[in-house]
Amino acid sequence: MQSYGEVAVEQMAREGAVVVFSVSTCCMCHAVKRLFCGMGVHPTVYELDHHPRGPDIHRALTGLLLSSSASASASSIGDGGNASLLPVVFIGGKLVGAMDSVMASHINGTLVPLLKEAGALWL
């Protein structure tokens, strides 16, 4: 049986072409949101520190990243996982990963095709 957080993440990840799970005071979260906005993409953003079930959703995201190869940082979350985990990004309902995965995709040129395929970017 899935937890509330797992069900919520599945539903929320499908609510926009680009979905960012964030914390309002996190500089890396701010940077990834600015990256998307600078590209002309307007992500759906969930600020977990303002969400009533934020801790449940955060736990579900942690489990998802740890069980996925989508983020290189998943293996290095360690004891201070909260800071290194967020932001978590979904594009087209699929997990891209944390900041390192998004930036790697941007640098290697695979981010724009993902955004186009999801209908988040028209060039």
Secondary structure, 3 states (H helix, E strand, C coil): CCCHHHHHHHHHHCCCCEEEEECCCCHHHHHHHHHHHHCCCCCEEEEHHHCCCHHHHHHHHHHHHHHCCCCHHHHHCCCCHHHHHCCEEEECCEEEECHHHHHHHHHHCCHHHHHHHHCCCCC
